[in-house]
Amino acid sequence: MTKAPILVVAGVLTDGDSILITQRFDSEGGLWEFPGGKVESGEREPDALARELWEELEIRVKVGVYLTETLHHYPTKSILLRSYRCEQLEGDITLHCHQAKAWVTQSELDDYLFSDADKPLVELLKRK
Ligand SMILES: Nc1nc2c([nH]c(=O)n2[C@H]2C[C@H](O)[C@@H](COP(=O)(O)OP(=O)(O)OP(=O)(O)O)O2)c(=O)[nH]1
């Protein structure tokens, strides 16, 4: 039987022309992604995203417009990745769950290796 996909929310924060991306630890594959995480049972997606960005980056955000979703099947699990624009309200970014962060322009996104689930979002951001 196929397992239900894991619902994951990801935030796209911008500063001028730059977009924030974060890198998972090498022990987790070392790929780049958009910060966020799993939605807990009963949680609204924007609340989950705001919680994750606080836990992962120590920033308070306002979750804005929904961008896109991708259903991606990894060998051991399926992820439904739903992304939203976010606006930083408070705090200085402190990494708790990633080994690095980068602020990149649209054209620089291609220089980073993203999780497969993120590729449609990356393509969307390159066109925006
Ligand atoms: N946050 C995030 N996760 C992503 C992205 N792309 C992608 O495939 N994933 C996957 C990696 C993980 O398998 C899953 C998210 O798990 P996570 O470990 O970040 O979430 P979490 O903080 O709630 O996890 P945990 O407490 O259970 O460890 O989604 C992305 O852009 N952002």
The ligand as a Gaussian input file, in Angstrom:
#p B3LYP/6-31G(d) Opt

LIG

0 1
 N       11.792000      22.313000       4.850000
 C       11.874000      21.788000       3.650000
 N       11.812000      20.433000       3.511000
 C       11.919000      19.943000       2.273000
 C       12.091000      20.766000       1.144000
 N       12.173000      19.970000       0.049000
 C       12.058000      18.701000       0.471000
 O       12.085000      17.700000      -0.221000
 N       11.909000      18.668000       1.839000
 C       11.751000      17.452000       2.623000
 C       12.918000      17.166000       3.516000
 C       12.267000      16.396000       4.652000
 O       12.109000      15.049000       4.254000
 C       10.899000      17.023000       4.742000
 C       10.816000      18.120000       5.765000
 O       11.283000      17.656000       6.929000
 P       11.973000      18.567000       8.020000
 O       12.915000      17.692000       8.727000
 O       12.487000      19.852000       7.443000
 O       10.698000      18.936000       8.851000
 P       10.567000      19.037000      10.406000
 O       11.469000      20.145000      10.869000
 O        9.108000      19.147000      10.688000
 O       11.144000      17.625000      10.816000
 P       11.289000      16.797000      12.142000
 O       10.966000      17.701000      13.265000
 O       10.344000      15.657000      11.945000
 O       12.716000      16.367000      12.043000
 O       10.625000      17.582000       3.464000
 C       12.152000      22.181000       1.314000
 O       12.307000      22.992000       0.397000
 N       12.044000      22.633000       2.581000

